[in-house]
Amino acid sequence: MQKTYLIFGASSDTAVSYIKHLDSRGENIRVIAFCHSSPERFSEMELKNIRLAPVVCDLRDSAAVEQKVSEICESGEPVTHFLHFAAGGLVYDKAANFSAQRLNENFAIQVTSAASALKYLLPKMKKQKFGRVVLMTSSCTIGTPPKYMTEYTAVKYALVGLIKSYAVEYFGKNVTVNGIAPAMMDTRFWDTVSPHIKELNKSIQPKKECITPEQIGACLDYLCSEEAAFVTGENINLSGGQTI
């Protein structure tokens, strides 16, 4: 079966790294790359093997997400893999400074957009008897969550609920739904956080370093493979022992 990857948050550092990795495998893979900002990153990749189709879309607009994904599903070339890397800005703040607007925007970008896409993708995957779905959660959903990340943590826990609900519904259909839960990565996502917070996070890591997009890619390779047919509903801990 022709592999088609639909990727949300495709201009993120993690997604860009994985797209380059897919290209290096030398396979004829189609990648539909959704992004809201930085589409210029795609033209900088110099891809040789995969077919990349950029799609600019604001994931906060669920109607736009549904329209674009439904059109893709009806185009005749089935989507085999759905990867979700998109996230709103990260904010460290006390409970007294809770922002409903920030929470709602992050929920829309991550949870609602994933559900809006999977509304169309999962039935198609079931019909074609193959599908691999991986959503980016966080190590904050394993063990004790960090302080001052209420909005971020709440949204990531909602994603875990989404993963488990869909995994149960599609169990036995050769359609798997999983999450990856990394600790802090030294990517652009953390640029809004003070250097002190970054160093503090590194200091509590058992290896005293951040996980890399390449290391996440190795896990993605397995979860996206045919060999991972018995792995579904999992939220894979990629914290290096920071959370157990």
N, C-alpha and C positions, 0 to 999 in steps of 0.2 A: 504494500500500500504506500502511495505517495505520502510523505510526511509534510504536514502543514502545521506550523507553530503560530498560534495567535498569542501575542505577548502584549500585556498591558504594562505601562511604565517602561516602555522599550528604550527610552533614552537615558535611563538610570545607569549608573556605573556597573551595577551587577548585571543588568540586562545586556548592555553593550559588550561586556566581557563574555557573556554566554553566547551571544550572537556570533562573535568572532570565533569562539570555540566551535560552534556548529559549522561554520564555514571551513574551519581547519580540518574537519572530518572528511571533506571531499565528497560529501553526499549531495544529491540534488534535492535540497530542502527548500520549501517555500516558507518565508517568515512574514507574517502580517504584523507590523510594528506600530502599535498605538502609542502616541505620546501627546502631551499637551504643550510642552515647551522643549526647546533644544532639538528640533528636527534636523538641524544642521549636523548633528553628531553622526547621522546615518551616512551622509556623503563623505565623511572623513574616514570611514571604515576600510575602504578599498577591498571589498568582498570579491571573491573569485568564484565561488561555487553556489552559494545559496541565492535564491531570488527574494529580494527584500521589497516589500510593498509598504511604504510608510502611510499611516493614517493619523491625521491630527484630530484629536477629540478631547473635549473637556469631560473627564470622567465624573464630574459633579452633576452633569446633565444626563440623567438616566434615560430620558427619551432619545437623546442622540446616540447613546451607547446601544440601546436596543435596536434602533434603526440601522446603524452601521453593522452590528453583528448579525442581525437577521438577513441583511443583504449579502453578507459574506456566506452565510449558511445556505442561501438559495443560489449561490453562484455556480454550484456544481462541483467544486473542488473541496472535498470534505476536510474539516479541521480535525487533526488527530491529537494535537497537544495544545493545552491552554495554560500559560504561565502568567501569574499576576505579581508584578513587582512594584506597582504604583503605591505611593503613600503621600500624605500631606506633610507639611513641615513638622519637625520635632520641637516640642517646647517643654522645657523643665520649669515647672511652676507649682506653687503650693495649692492645696485644695481651696483655700480662700479666694484664689484667683481663677477658679474654674471658668471656662468660656464655653457656653453652649454652642456658639457659632463655630469655634474650632473643632469641637467634638462632632457636630453635624457635618462639617465639611470633610473631616477625615473619614467619618463613617461612609459618606457618599463615595469618596474616592476609592476606598478599599472594599467595604462590604457590599454596598448597594451596586457598585459597578460590576463586581464579580458575580453577584446573583443575577443581575440583568443580562450579563453575557451567557452565563450557564443555563439560563432559562431556554436559550436556543441551542446551545452547544451540546448539553448532556443528552437530550433526546436523539440528536443526530449521531452522537458517539455510540449510543445504545444500538441504534439501527445498523450502524456500520460494524458493530461488534468489536470496537476498539476505541479507547480514549484514555488520555493521561492528563490529569489536572493537578497543578501544583500552585499553591498560594503561599506567599511570603508572610509568615507570622513573625514571631520574635521570641527570644529566650525569656522575655518577661512573662510569657504565659506558662512557664515551667518553674515550679518552686515558688519562692518568695519574690514578688515583683519589686522593682526599684522604687524609691521614693520619688515624688514630684513628677510622675509621668502618668497621671490618672487618665487623661484623655487618650493618650497613645495606647496604654495598657488595655483600657476598656474596648477599644476598636480591635486590637489584636485578639482578645478573647472572643469577640464576636466572630472573627474569622475562623477561629478554631471550631466554634459551634456550627458554622456553615460547612466546614470540611467534614465533620462527623455526620451531619444530617444528610449531606449528599452521598457520602460513602455508603451509608446504610441503605439509602434508596436505590443505589446502582450496584450494590454488591452482587457478584456473580454474573455481571454483564460484560466482563473484561473492560470495564471503565473504572479507573481508580482515581480517588480524590485525596490528596495528601497536602501537608504543609511542611515547610522548612522553617526552623526557629533558630536563627543565628543570634549570637551575641553581637556586640558592636563591631561594625565594619568601618574602616577608615575610608569612607567615600564622601561624595558631595552632600549626601543626606545629612551628615553631621556638621556641615559648615555653619549652621545657625546656632550651634551649641558652643559655649565658651571653651577655649583650650584646656582650662582647668578641669572641666567635666570630662573631656576626652581622656586626659591623663589619668584621672581618677578611675575611669572605666578600665583603662589598660592595666592599672595597678592591681585590680582585683581579679584579673584574668590569671588562671593558673600558669599559662605560658607567657604572660606579660606582653601579649601582642594581640592584634585584632585578627579575626578571621578574614580571609581574602575572597574576592569574588570567584577566583579560580577554584578555591576549596569548596565553595558553595556549588560551583558548576559540576564538580565530581559527584556530588549528591544528586543534583538534578539529572545527570546522565542516567543514573540507576533508576530513579523514580519514573523517568520518562520511557524507560525501556520495556520491552515485552517481558523480560525476565522478572519484572516487579509486579506481576499480575496478582500476587497474593499480599501485596502491601497496599492497604487502603485505610483511610480514616486516621492515619498517623500524623503526628506533629513532630517531625524529626528534630531532636535536640542537637544543635550545632554550637554549643556554648563552650566547648573545650573543657567541660567540667565545672564551669562557673555556677551552673544550676543543674541540679540532679532531681 
